[in-house]
Amino acid sequence: MRALAVVLALTLSAAATPAWPRSAPGAGPAHGLSIHGDLKYGPGFTQFDYVNPRAPKGGSVTLPAIGTFDNLNPFILKGVPAAGIATTFDTLTVASTDEPSSEYGLVAETMETPPDRSWVAFTLRAAARFHDGSPMTVEDVIWTFDTLRTRGHPVYRSYYAHVARVEKVGPRTVRFTFKGSENRELPVIVGQLPVLSRAYWAGRDFARTTLEPPLGSGPYRVESLEPGRSITYRRVKDYWAAALPVNVGRFNFDTIRYDYYRDGTVALEAFKGGAYDFRSENSSKNWATAYDVPAVRDGRIRREQIPNEIPTGMQCFVYNTRRAVFRDARVRQALAAAFDFEWTNAHLFYGAYARTRSYFSNSELASRGLPGGAELDILAPFRGRVPDEVFTREYRPPSTDPDGLRPNLIRALELLKQAGWVVRDMRLVNAETGRRLTFEILIDDPTWERITLPFVKNLERLGVAARVRTVDSAQYEYRMKQFDFDMTVAVFAQSLSPGNEQVNFWASASAGTPGTRNLAGVRDPVVDRLIDLVIAAPDRPALVARTRALDRVLLWGHYVIPHWHITAFRVAYWNRFGRPAVPPKYDLGFDAWWIDPRKAGSPA
């Protein structure tokens, strides 16, 4: 769970910006793009509402990272990229974080797309520059796109699969033409494209890891690093885009340093000792028990919890259905009954969480009740191809009643028997082969052991032999990329306007592509079709109905064991920061904080 803190805020000079009706698509070049609905900020906006345009620049901040890094090129599959490296690269557009799925020009001065969204054209700003002073050109954009799609991380091939061609159509204008059916999200996705220097990479192998800082263009550049241990970024004093509306009030720290720690326990103790400044707290146990220290009691460390409106997505134990033991949905459903959320929440989390019941929880996109109206119309053609429960029952993960876990385990054994598994000598075995049901739960954070081990004990009551294996972050990331696991803990983050990322999460085409997020190995033509419908949704009501239908089919596929969520940021920080009075709805917003020189209590 992410967290956010409140400090004594400075008052913003600007009032809230009224909603601005977006021009009809095809009306000509515009300053922003939106998937559905209106843009909040009009053509003459000067800043986002969630920044302080008078925020002082200066000071240094130290942040934590877990594990290690061995790569400063974050756009490839190989290696582990350094924390914060994205701040060294600019993109065509920037998303606002107080409205759903809207972007405004950064490298692109204007953008244009026709009513059918069959293409999008970006006109670059004449002032756009790389850190060496060389201009960003249309040729750089085209080279970046082609390189990412052919030599970059596999996710780019998935995201850009429907781009038919990219061409220069003016001195500073590049056009992306799409193929296939209407895809309203594609222009916005293309707007997220970083712009890399073709000249810099001409004599280098893009597909290899590197610890030489690549030529960038963003608000920060790499100043120094100790491979695998720390990396420091310095704010670019003559940053070409510092005064643009999308950047006003942001990127206020002169330097940002990331120190790497072996695990979260070590990192927590380092924070309390003053080794770094700001900590997002993901552990409810830590939040409840680990901050009873003098620095908290005397106010030098502040702890805050602030509500947000971010869809929480799905955190879960995820089954790798590529493994034979998990191919039967009845087995997956049965094993989920052994996870006792109510006990876990009460005894481990201090009652801090709510059970997750949707891949799109905390949003209007989450399925609820029984399908009806437009959602039922979408699902009706798939009767007989999806579980009957999609139409007859609201999905609810197993819960513990006053009788404890026993009723769940009885039901689980019935499902397992239907799937061909029986108990012999206190061991769950395949009725035909006699082979025991056994699997490994792979994690990379020892914190998860206290959560996973009780689940393993409950599985033992079914006769299942599960084991927990904790590995270092580099090994874990490699094994995830290769789908080399039985079960793991995963988070499928969701936005307010889901679209092409669902291909990466659930599409059959992603199931066999190393590096994608289809960890569960979902291969279902119905899911593929529903993803297509979500991507092609013509308006917000259609998007909501189609997403709920997809949610319902995924839930009843029993690909995961849902965990829990919280709808607030939790943060602890040394009391040396200022932050805007109005926080963004859908993001932590730390890039708009600043060092307040008037505050005492900084770490030694």
Backbone torsions as a table, in degrees:
resi	resn	phi	psi	omega
1	MET	NA	137.7	178.9
2	ARG	-86.6	164.5	-176.3
3	ALA	-141.6	160.9	-179.8
4	LEU	-144.3	150.9	179.2
5	ALA	-119.7	159.1	174.0
6	VAL	-114.8	132.3	171.9
7	VAL	-121.0	177.0	178.0
8	LEU	-59.7	109.2	-169.6
9	ALA	-90.8	148.3	171.7
10	LEU	-87.8	148.3	-176.3
11	THR	-78.1	134.3	176.4
12	LEU	-74.1	145.9	179.4
13	SER	-81.0	-24.3	-175.8
14	ALA	-95.8	142.5	173.9
15	ALA	-80.7	168.3	178.6
16	ALA	-57.7	138.9	-178.0
17	THR	-84.5	129.4	178.3
18	PRO	-70.2	154.7	178.2
19	ALA	-61.2	139.2	-178.9
20	TRP	-112.5	120.4	-179.4
21	PRO	-64.8	122.3	179.0
22	ARG	-67.2	137.0	175.4
23	SER	-61.8	149.0	178.0
24	ALA	-59.1	137.7	178.1
25	PRO	-52.9	136.9	-179.3
26	GLY	92.6	0.5	-178.5
27	ALA	-78.7	-6.3	-179.5
28	GLY	125.9	178.6	-179.3
29	PRO	-57.8	141.8	-179.5
30	ALA	-132.3	168.7	-178.1
31	HIS	-89.7	-8.1	-177.2
32	GLY	-153.2	170.6	178.0
33	LEU	-132.1	146.9	174.7
34	SER	-141.8	141.7	178.3
35	ILE	-70.1	-49.4	-179.4
36	HIS	-139.1	144.8	173.2
37	GLY	81.9	-158.7	-173.4
38	ASP	-99.7	157.8	168.2
39	LEU	-83.0	138.3	179.1
40	LYS	-72.1	-38.8	-172.0
41	TYR	-102.1	131.1	-177.8
42	GLY	-80.5	177.3	-174.9
43	PRO	-59.4	-29.1	-177.1
44	GLY	-100.1	18.4	-176.2
45	PHE	-65.3	148.7	-175.2
46	THR	-108.2	-16.8	-177.8
47	GLN	-168.2	162.0	169.2
48	PHE	-77.3	151.9	-177.0
49	ASP	-68.4	-18.9	-173.8
50	TYR	-99.7	23.7	174.7
51	VAL	-123.4	163.5	172.0
52	ASN	-108.3	108.8	-176.3
53	PRO	-65.5	-15.9	179.5
54	ARG	-102.0	14.4	179.7
55	ALA	-58.5	131.4	-179.6
56	PRO	-70.8	143.3	175.0
57	LYS	-92.2	145.5	175.0
58	GLY	133.8	176.4	177.2
59	GLY	81.1	170.9	-178.4
60	SER	-127.5	147.2	176.9
61	VAL	-131.3	140.9	176.3
62	THR	-115.9	131.6	-176.6
63	LEU	-124.7	158.5	-179.0
64	PRO	-95.2	154.4	168.1
65	ALA	-140.4	151.2	-176.5
66	ILE	-108.9	136.8	175.4
67	GLY	99.5	-120.5	-176.2
68	THR	-159.8	178.7	172.4
69	PHE	-148.5	154.1	178.5
70	ASP	-145.1	21.7	-173.5
71	ASN	-155.3	136.0	175.8
72	LEU	-109.9	9.2	172.3
73	ASN	-108.4	98.8	-174.2
74	PRO	-80.4	4.7	-171.9
75	PHE	-100.3	6.5	-178.2
76	ILE	-120.8	166.5	-178.5
77	LEU	-75.3	-34.3	-174.7
78	LYS	-71.6	148.1	171.1
79	GLY	78.0	175.2	177.5
80	VAL	-115.0	112.7	-176.2
81	PRO	-69.8	152.1	179.9
82	ALA	-72.3	143.0	175.5
83	ALA	-60.3	138.2	175.7
84	GLY	83.3	-2.6	-173.8
85	ILE	-64.4	-24.0	-179.1
86	ALA	-63.5	-22.5	-178.5
87	THR	-71.4	-6.2	179.7
88	THR	-93.3	-2.4	-176.9
89	PHE	-124.6	137.5	174.9
90	ASP	-96.0	155.0	179.5
91	THR	-118.1	166.4	-179.7
92	LEU	-59.8	-41.2	-178.3
93	THR	-134.1	170.1	177.9
94	VAL	-129.7	134.4	177.7
95	ALA	-80.7	140.0	168.2
96	SER	-84.7	146.9	-174.2
97	THR	-109.9	23.1	171.9
98	ASP	-126.6	20.6	174.0
99	GLU	-153.3	154.4	-176.4
100	PRO	-79.7	124.0	165.2
101	SER	54.4	50.3	174.8
102	SER	-125.0	143.8	-177.8
103	GLU	-134.2	151.6	-179.6
104	TYR	-130.2	156.7	-169.9
105	GLY	-68.0	134.3	170.1
106	LEU	-115.9	-87.5	173.1
107	VAL	-64.2	-35.8	177.8
108	ALA	-83.0	128.8	176.3
109	GLU	-80.0	-41.7	176.8
110	THR	-139.9	163.5	177.5
111	MET	-144.1	152.9	-176.4
112	GLU	-145.5	139.0	176.6
113	THR	-145.9	143.6	-177.7
114	PRO	-79.9	172.6	-179.0
115	PRO	-56.4	-35.0	-178.2
116	ASP	-87.8	2.8	178.0
117	ARG	55.3	33.2	-179.2
118	SER	-78.6	-11.8	175.9
119	TRP	-158.8	164.8	171.8
120	VAL	-140.6	139.0	179.3
121	ALA	-121.2	135.6	178.8
122	PHE	-117.9	129.8	172.7
123	THR	-102.2	120.8	-173.8
124	LEU	-77.1	151.2	175.2
125	ARG	-72.0	138.1	179.7
126	ALA	-64.0	-27.7	-176.1
127	ALA	-84.3	-7.1	-174.6
128	ALA	-61.7	127.6	-174.1
129	ARG	-137.3	148.6	166.8
130	PHE	-80.5	170.9	-176.2
131	HIS	-64.8	-21.6	178.2
132	ASP	-87.6	4.6	178.8
133	GLY	91.3	-8.9	179.7
134	SER	-73.3	146.0	-176.5
135	PRO	-75.2	149.0	169.9
136	MET	-82.6	130.7	-174.6
137	THR	-121.9	167.5	173.8
138	VAL	-59.4	-37.1	179.1
139	GLU	-61.8	-37.1	177.0
140	ASP	-63.7	-41.8	179.9
141	VAL	-62.7	-47.0	-178.5
142	ILE	-64.3	-43.6	179.2
143	TRP	-62.2	-43.6	179.7
144	THR	-59.4	-48.4	-178.7
145	PHE	-60.2	-49.5	-178.5
146	ASP	-62.8	-38.1	-177.6
147	THR	-71.1	-43.7	179.2
148	LEU	-63.1	-38.3	-177.6
149	ARG	-73.5	-27.8	-176.6
150	THR	-102.2	-31.3	-174.3
151	ARG	-125.5	-5.2	-177.7
152	GLY	-86.4	-171.6	178.9
153	HIS	-56.6	142.9	-178.4
154	PRO	-55.7	-23.8	-179.6
155	VAL	-61.0	-30.3	179.4
156	TYR	-67.9	-36.8	177.5
157	ARG	-62.6	-37.5	178.3
158	SER	-69.1	-47.9	-176.7
159	TYR	-65.2	-36.1	-173.8
160	TYR	-102.9	14.9	-174.8
161	ALA	-61.0	-28.0	-175.6
162	HIS	-97.3	14.0	173.0
163	VAL	-89.9	117.8	-176.4
164	ALA	-79.9	-41.8	-180.0
165	ARG	-161.2	158.2	177.0
166	VAL	-127.4	132.2	-175.8
167	GLU	-147.9	152.6	175.0
168	LYS	-83.1	123.4	-177.8
169	VAL	-120.7	7.2	177.7
170	GLY	-171.1	169.9	-178.1
171	PRO	-55.3	-35.9	179.4
172	ARG	-127.9	21.1	-174.9
173	THR	-120.0	131.6	177.6
174	VAL	-122.3	138.1	-178.7
175	ARG	-120.6	133.3	175.1
176	PHE	-106.5	119.7	179.5
177	THR	-104.0	134.4	-173.4
178	PHE	-102.8	159.9	177.2
179	LYS	-119.2	164.9	176.9
180	GLY	79.7	-161.8	-175.7
181	SER	-74.3	168.0	-178.5
182	GLU	-58.4	132.3	-179.8
183	ASN	-132.9	97.4	-172.3
184	ARG	-67.6	-21.8	-176.7
185	GLU	-83.7	-22.3	-172.9
186	LEU	-57.8	-43.7	177.6
187	PRO	-58.6	-36.8	179.1
188	VAL	-70.1	-40.7	178.7
189	ILE	-63.2	-43.9	179.2
190	VAL	-63.3	-32.3	177.2
191	GLY	-62.8	-19.7	178.8
192	GLN	-83.3	1.9	-177.1
193	LEU	-64.1	126.3	171.2
194	PRO	-70.8	156.5	177.3
195	VAL	-112.6	114.1	-178.4
196	LEU	-106.6	159.0	-176.3
197	SER	-85.6	114.8	177.0
198	ARG	-62.6	-39.5	-178.6
199	ALA	-64.7	-40.7	-179.6
200	TYR	-62.7	-44.2	-174.2
201	TRP	-83.3	-3.0	-175.8
202	ALA	-59.2	-35.6	-178.5
203	GLY	-105.3	19.0	-176.3
204	ARG	-130.0	155.6	179.4
205	ASP	-89.8	107.6	-175.3
206	PHE	-63.7	-29.3	-173.9
207	ALA	-82.5	-4.2	-179.2
208	ARG	-96.6	148.5	173.9
209	THR	-68.4	155.8	-178.4
210	THR	-150.5	146.9	170.1
211	LEU	-111.4	10.7	169.2
212	GLU	-88.2	121.1	-178.5
213	PRO	-60.0	118.9	177.7
214	PRO	-64.4	154.9	175.9
215	LEU	-62.8	123.9	-178.9
216	GLY	-117.2	-166.7	-177.6
217	SER	-148.9	-1.7	-170.8
218	GLY	-83.0	-171.9	-176.4
219	PRO	-68.7	-18.0	179.6
220	TYR	-127.1	156.3	170.4
221	ARG	-130.9	156.1	179.0
222	VAL	-69.0	126.4	177.6
223	GLU	-97.3	-43.9	-178.3
224	SER	-159.9	163.2	177.0
225	LEU	-158.4	151.6	166.5
226	GLU	-115.1	109.7	-172.3
227	PRO	-50.1	125.4	177.6
228	GLY	79.1	-6.7	-173.5
229	ARG	-119.0	-43.3	-179.3
230	SER	-160.6	158.3	174.7
231	ILE	-148.0	138.5	-177.7
232	THR	-121.9	133.3	177.3
233	TYR	-113.1	142.2	176.2
234	ARG	-117.2	137.1	179.5
235	ARG	-64.0	135.6	-178.9
236	VAL	-78.1	114.6	-173.9
237	LYS	-64.0	-36.7	-178.5
238	ASP	-106.1	34.0	-179.4
239	TYR	-53.6	124.6	-171.5
240	TRP	-62.8	-28.3	-172.9
241	ALA	-106.2	14.0	-173.7
242	ALA	-59.6	-33.5	-174.6
243	ALA	-93.8	0.2	179.4
244	LEU	-67.1	149.0	-178.7
245	PRO	-54.2	-34.7	-177.7
246	VAL	-72.3	-13.4	-177.2
247	ASN	-114.5	-10.5	-179.6
248	VAL	-57.1	131.3	177.5
249	GLY	81.5	2.0	-178.0
250	ARG	-113.0	166.8	175.3
251	PHE	56.3	60.0	-172.0
252	ASN	-93.5	-20.7	-178.3
253	PHE	-77.1	137.2	176.6
254	ASP	-67.8	-42.7	177.3
255	THR	-133.8	146.8	174.4
256	ILE	-127.7	121.7	179.8
257	ARG	-115.8	133.6	173.4
258	TYR	-108.2	121.3	173.3
259	ASP	-102.6	134.6	-177.4
260	TYR	-94.5	138.1	178.6
261	TYR	-123.2	153.7	-176.4
262	ARG	-63.8	-42.1	-179.6
263	ASP	-154.7	175.9	-175.4
264	GLY	-67.1	-31.2	-179.8
265	THR	-65.2	-46.4	177.6
266	VAL	-62.6	-41.9	-178.6
267	ALA	-62.8	-40.1	179.6
268	LEU	-61.9	-46.1	180.0
269	GLU	-64.8	-36.3	177.8
270	ALA	-63.8	-39.7	178.5
271	PHE	-61.6	-47.7	-178.3
272	LYS	-64.3	-23.5	176.9
273	GLY	-86.5	-0.3	177.0
274	GLY	89.6	14.9	-176.6
275	ALA	-74.3	-25.9	175.0
276	TYR	-145.9	173.7	-161.8
277	ASP	-102.6	-30.8	-166.4
278	PHE	-140.5	133.8	-175.6
279	ARG	-138.1	121.8	168.4
280	SER	-82.5	124.1	-175.1
281	GLU	-98.1	117.8	-177.9
282	ASN	-99.9	-11.3	-175.5
283	SER	-104.9	121.5	178.0
284	SER	-66.5	-32.5	177.0
285	LYS	-63.0	-47.6	177.3
286	ASN	-60.4	-43.1	-177.9
287	TRP	-60.5	-36.0	-176.8
288	ALA	-85.0	-28.0	-168.2
289	THR	-127.2	-18.8	-166.9
290	ALA	-93.6	-1.9	-173.5
291	TYR	-112.2	20.7	176.3
292	ASP	-86.2	74.5	-177.0
293	VAL	-132.1	158.6	-177.0
294	PRO	-54.4	-38.6	-176.9
295	ALA	-64.5	-30.1	175.5
296	VAL	-76.2	-43.6	-177.2
297	ARG	-64.8	-32.9	-178.5
298	ASP	-96.9	5.0	172.6
299	GLY	89.9	-0.3	177.7
300	ARG	-69.7	-31.6	171.1
301	ILE	-108.1	129.7	177.0
302	ARG	-104.6	143.3	173.1
303	ARG	-122.3	131.9	-178.9
304	GLU	-137.9	154.0	175.5
305	GLN	-135.8	116.5	-173.1
306	ILE	-124.3	127.1	178.6
307	PRO	-61.9	150.7	173.9
308	ASN	-138.3	174.5	-179.6
309	GLU	-117.5	32.8	-177.7
310	ILE	-85.3	128.2	170.8
311	PRO	-56.5	129.7	-173.2
312	THR	-82.2	-11.8	179.4
313	GLY	66.0	-152.6	-175.3
314	MET	-128.0	111.1	165.0
315	GLN	-97.9	140.4	-168.3
316	CYS	-168.3	165.9	156.5
317	PHE	-81.6	126.8	-178.7
318	VAL	-111.6	133.0	176.2
319	TYR	-83.1	139.0	170.1
320	ASN	-92.1	97.1	-175.2
321	THR	-72.7	-1.3	170.4
322	ARG	-68.9	-24.0	177.0
323	ARG	-76.9	134.4	-175.7
324	ALA	-57.9	-35.2	-175.5
325	VAL	-65.2	-21.1	-176.4
326	PHE	-109.9	10.8	-176.4
327	ARG	-73.6	-25.6	-179.5
328	ASP	-88.4	121.0	-178.2
329	ALA	-61.5	-27.0	178.7
330	ARG	-67.1	-35.7	175.8
331	VAL	-64.3	-44.8	-179.5
332	ARG	-63.1	-42.6	178.5
333	GLN	-63.2	-40.8	-178.3
334	ALA	-65.3	-45.2	-177.1
335	LEU	-65.8	-29.9	177.9
336	ALA	-62.5	-27.4	-179.2
337	ALA	-67.2	-16.5	-179.1
338	ALA	-86.2	-5.8	176.7
339	PHE	-89.7	117.0	-175.6
340	ASP	-99.0	89.5	-178.6
341	PHE	-64.0	-43.4	-176.1
342	GLU	-59.7	-43.6	176.5
343	TRP	-64.3	-44.9	-178.8
344	THR	-60.0	-45.8	-178.0
345	ASN	-64.3	-41.4	-177.2
346	ALA	-72.9	-43.1	-171.6
347	HIS	-93.0	-24.7	-176.5
348	LEU	-111.9	-27.7	-172.3
349	PHE	-113.1	4.3	177.8
350	TYR	57.7	33.0	177.4
351	GLY	66.4	25.0	-171.0
352	ALA	-81.0	-16.8	-166.7
353	TYR	-120.1	160.6	170.0
354	ALA	-108.4	149.1	-180.0
355	ARG	-72.5	137.1	178.4
356	THR	-83.0	131.3	-177.5
357	ARG	-124.3	10.0	-176.9
358	SER	-156.4	152.1	171.4
359	TYR	-71.2	-11.2	-176.9
360	PHE	-127.5	37.5	-175.3
361	SER	-59.9	156.9	-178.5
362	ASN	65.8	29.7	177.2
363	SER	-152.8	166.2	177.9
364	GLU	-70.1	-8.8	-177.9
365	LEU	-81.1	-11.8	-177.1
366	ALA	-73.1	134.4	175.8
367	SER	-67.9	150.3	-179.6
368	ARG	-155.9	152.9	-179.0
369	GLY	58.2	-149.1	175.8
370	LEU	-102.6	151.0	-179.0
371	PRO	-66.1	140.4	177.7
372	GLY	-151.3	170.6	177.2
373	GLY	56.7	-131.8	-176.3
374	ALA	-62.6	-35.0	-179.6
375	GLU	-66.0	-41.4	178.4
376	LEU	-65.7	-37.8	177.4
377	ASP	-60.7	-36.6	179.8
378	ILE	-69.1	-41.4	-174.4
379	LEU	-81.4	-26.8	-172.8
380	ALA	-53.1	-41.7	-179.1
381	PRO	-64.1	-12.5	-176.1
382	PHE	-101.9	9.7	176.2
383	ARG	-56.8	136.5	-177.2
384	GLY	87.9	-15.2	179.1
385	ARG	-109.8	-6.9	175.5
386	VAL	-127.6	160.7	178.9
387	PRO	-55.3	142.9	179.4
388	ASP	-58.8	-30.3	-178.5
389	GLU	-60.4	-22.5	177.2
390	VAL	-54.2	-33.9	-176.7
391	PHE	-99.3	-18.9	-168.5
392	THR	-114.4	-16.1	-175.9
393	ARG	-139.7	142.4	170.0
394	GLU	-77.7	133.4	-178.5
395	TYR	-68.3	129.6	172.9
396	ARG	-137.3	123.7	176.5
397	PRO	-65.4	155.4	-179.2
398	PRO	-55.7	137.2	177.9
399	SER	-126.1	160.0	-176.7
400	THR	-95.2	124.7	177.7
401	ASP	-91.0	179.8	-178.0
402	PRO	-58.2	-20.3	178.9
403	ASP	-81.1	0.4	179.0
404	GLY	86.1	-158.1	-172.7
405	LEU	-80.5	-15.0	-170.7
406	ARG	-55.9	-46.5	179.0
407	PRO	-58.7	-36.8	177.9
408	ASN	-63.6	-42.0	-178.2
409	LEU	-68.9	-34.2	176.7
410	ILE	-62.9	-46.7	178.0
411	ARG	-62.6	-38.6	179.6
412	ALA	-61.6	-42.6	179.7
413	LEU	-64.6	-33.6	176.0
414	GLU	-63.7	-44.4	178.8
415	LEU	-64.7	-42.2	-180.0
416	LEU	-63.7	-38.1	177.4
417	LYS	-63.1	-42.0	177.4
418	GLN	-60.6	-31.8	-178.3
419	ALA	-87.2	1.5	175.4
420	GLY	97.0	21.9	179.3
421	TRP	-116.7	139.4	-179.4
422	VAL	-135.5	159.1	178.0
423	VAL	-95.2	124.6	175.3
424	ARG	-133.4	122.1	179.7
425	ASP	55.3	43.4	177.4
426	MET	66.5	17.8	178.7
427	ARG	-123.9	134.8	177.3
428	LEU	-85.0	117.9	-175.3
429	VAL	-129.8	158.7	175.1
430	ASN	-70.3	129.2	-174.0
431	ALA	-61.5	-27.8	-177.4
432	GLU	-91.5	-45.3	-173.2
433	THR	-96.6	-18.3	-176.5
434	GLY	75.6	5.3	-178.3
435	ARG	-78.4	136.1	-176.7
436	ARG	-74.6	147.0	175.3
437	LEU	-80.5	112.4	-178.0
438	THR	-142.1	147.6	177.7
439	PHE	-160.8	167.5	-177.6
440	GLU	-113.9	138.2	174.6
441	ILE	-105.0	112.6	-173.8
442	LEU	-95.8	127.2	177.7
443	ILE	-135.8	164.1	179.0
444	ASP	-124.0	7.2	-178.3
445	ASP	-132.3	117.8	-179.1
446	PRO	-57.5	-21.2	177.7
447	THR	-56.1	-32.4	-176.8
448	TRP	-74.5	-12.5	-178.4
449	GLU	-64.6	-40.4	-177.9
450	ARG	-68.5	-19.6	177.4
451	ILE	-89.9	-39.1	-174.0
452	THR	-79.6	-36.0	-176.4
453	LEU	-62.9	-39.9	174.2
454	PRO	-61.9	-35.2	175.5
455	PHE	-61.9	-41.8	178.3
456	VAL	-62.3	-41.0	178.8
457	LYS	-62.7	-39.9	177.1
458	ASN	-65.5	-37.7	176.6
459	LEU	-63.1	-34.0	177.5
460	GLU	-59.7	-32.6	179.4
461	ARG	-67.1	-20.7	173.9
462	LEU	-88.9	-6.7	-176.2
463	GLY	89.7	9.9	-178.4
464	VAL	-88.3	135.7	178.0
465	ALA	-101.5	91.9	175.7
466	ALA	-104.6	150.2	178.6
467	ARG	-137.2	151.7	179.3
468	VAL	-104.4	133.7	176.3
469	ARG	-127.8	123.2	178.8
470	THR	-105.5	125.7	-178.7
471	VAL	-124.8	167.2	178.9
472	ASP	-71.5	162.8	-172.1
473	SER	-63.4	-35.5	-179.3
474	ALA	-66.6	-46.0	178.1
475	GLN	-63.5	-40.6	-179.3
476	TYR	-62.0	-46.7	-179.0
477	GLU	-62.3	-41.1	178.8
478	TYR	-61.9	-46.0	-178.2
479	ARG	-66.6	-34.1	176.4
480	MET	-64.7	-43.1	-179.5
481	LYS	-60.7	-33.4	-178.0
482	GLN	-95.1	2.7	-177.3
483	PHE	58.1	36.1	-177.3
484	ASP	-95.3	71.9	-179.9
485	PHE	-161.3	161.9	173.7
486	ASP	-94.6	-56.3	177.2
487	MET	-139.3	147.5	177.2
488	THR	-148.6	175.6	172.8
489	VAL	-96.7	132.1	-178.2
490	ALA	-140.4	158.7	173.3
491	VAL	-126.9	124.6	175.2
492	PHE	-107.6	92.9	-177.9
493	ALA	-70.7	144.2	-178.8
494	GLN	-128.0	153.2	178.8
495	SER	-106.6	178.3	177.2
496	LEU	-74.5	-17.0	179.2
497	SER	-133.1	77.4	-178.6
498	PRO	-62.9	151.6	-179.5
499	GLY	-165.0	-115.5	-170.2
500	ASN	-64.2	-23.9	178.1
501	GLU	-64.5	-20.6	177.5
502	GLN	-65.6	-27.6	174.2
503	VAL	-61.9	-45.0	179.4
504	ASN	-64.7	-33.2	-177.5
505	PHE	-79.3	-43.3	-163.3
506	TRP	-132.9	-10.8	-171.8
507	ALA	-73.1	148.0	179.1
508	SER	-57.1	-36.8	-178.4
509	ALA	-64.2	-24.4	-179.3
510	SER	-87.7	-17.3	-173.3
511	ALA	-63.5	-30.0	-178.9
512	GLY	-105.9	12.1	-177.5
513	THR	-105.8	109.3	-179.8
514	PRO	-55.4	140.1	177.7
515	GLY	94.1	-10.6	177.5
516	THR	-78.6	172.9	179.6
517	ARG	-95.4	9.9	175.8
518	ASN	-80.4	65.5	-176.8
519	LEU	-64.3	-34.1	-177.9
520	ALA	-72.1	-15.8	-178.2
521	GLY	72.5	35.2	-178.6
522	VAL	-65.6	126.4	175.1
523	ARG	-134.8	89.2	-174.3
524	ASP	-140.8	115.5	179.9
525	PRO	-57.6	-31.5	177.8
526	VAL	-66.0	-45.0	177.4
527	VAL	-61.0	-41.7	178.2
528	ASP	-58.2	-44.1	-178.6
529	ARG	-67.4	-39.8	179.6
530	LEU	-66.6	-35.9	175.4
531	ILE	-61.6	-44.1	177.7
532	ASP	-58.4	-40.7	-179.6
533	LEU	-67.1	-39.3	177.5
534	VAL	-61.7	-46.2	-178.3
535	ILE	-62.3	-36.4	-175.5
536	ALA	-92.0	7.9	-177.2
537	ALA	-55.4	126.8	-174.5
538	PRO	-80.0	-19.2	-178.3
539	ASP	-154.8	175.9	-175.7
540	ARG	-63.6	-46.3	178.4
541	PRO	-57.7	-40.3	178.2
542	ALA	-66.4	-39.0	178.6
543	LEU	-61.9	-43.7	-179.5
544	VAL	-61.6	-48.2	-178.1
545	ALA	-63.7	-43.2	-177.7
546	ARG	-69.8	-37.4	178.1
547	THR	-67.6	-40.5	177.5
548	ARG	-62.3	-37.7	178.1
549	ALA	-64.7	-44.7	177.0
550	LEU	-61.5	-44.4	178.7
551	ASP	-56.0	-46.1	-176.4
552	ARG	-64.3	-41.9	-179.6
553	VAL	-68.3	-39.9	177.2
554	LEU	-64.5	-42.6	-179.1
555	LEU	-61.0	-45.2	-177.8
556	TRP	-78.6	-4.1	170.7
557	GLY	-80.3	-12.6	177.0
558	HIS	54.3	49.1	178.8
559	TYR	-84.7	-16.3	-176.0
560	VAL	-141.0	164.9	168.3
561	ILE	-108.6	105.5	-174.5
562	PRO	-60.7	145.5	177.5
563	HIS	-99.4	-114.7	-168.5
564	TRP	-151.4	170.6	177.7
565	HIS	-152.5	165.1	174.5
566	ILE	-137.1	146.8	-174.1
567	THR	-108.5	40.6	178.4
568	ALA	-149.0	153.3	170.0
569	PHE	-83.9	139.2	173.1
570	ARG	-120.8	129.4	-177.5
571	VAL	-144.7	148.2	169.1
572	ALA	-122.9	139.2	-177.3
573	TYR	-154.6	149.8	173.0
574	TRP	-71.5	135.8	-167.0
575	ASN	-78.0	73.9	178.5
576	ARG	-134.9	10.3	-175.0
577	PHE	-107.3	155.6	161.3
578	GLY	-116.4	157.4	177.1
579	ARG	-149.2	159.1	-177.7
580	PRO	-61.2	152.8	179.9
581	ALA	-68.1	-31.4	-178.1
582	VAL	-110.3	111.4	178.9
583	PRO	-82.1	157.0	173.8
584	PRO	-70.1	152.3	-178.6
585	LYS	-73.6	-33.6	-165.2
586	TYR	-119.7	22.1	-178.8
587	ASP	-157.4	159.9	176.6
588	LEU	-66.2	-38.2	175.6
589	GLY	75.7	21.3	-176.8
590	PHE	-64.9	-24.0	-179.4
591	ASP	-70.9	-3.7	175.0
592	ALA	-106.6	2.7	175.3
593	TRP	-78.2	169.2	178.6
594	TRP	-150.0	164.6	173.5
595	ILE	-83.5	124.2	178.8
596	ASP	-94.1	108.2	-175.1
597	PRO	-66.1	-13.7	-178.8
598	ARG	-82.4	-12.4	-174.1
599	LYS	-91.5	138.3	175.8
600	ALA	-95.1	-176.3	174.7
601	GLY	86.9	16.6	176.6
602	SER	-69.3	154.8	176.0
603	PRO	-59.2	147.5	177.9
604	ALA	-67.0	NA	NA
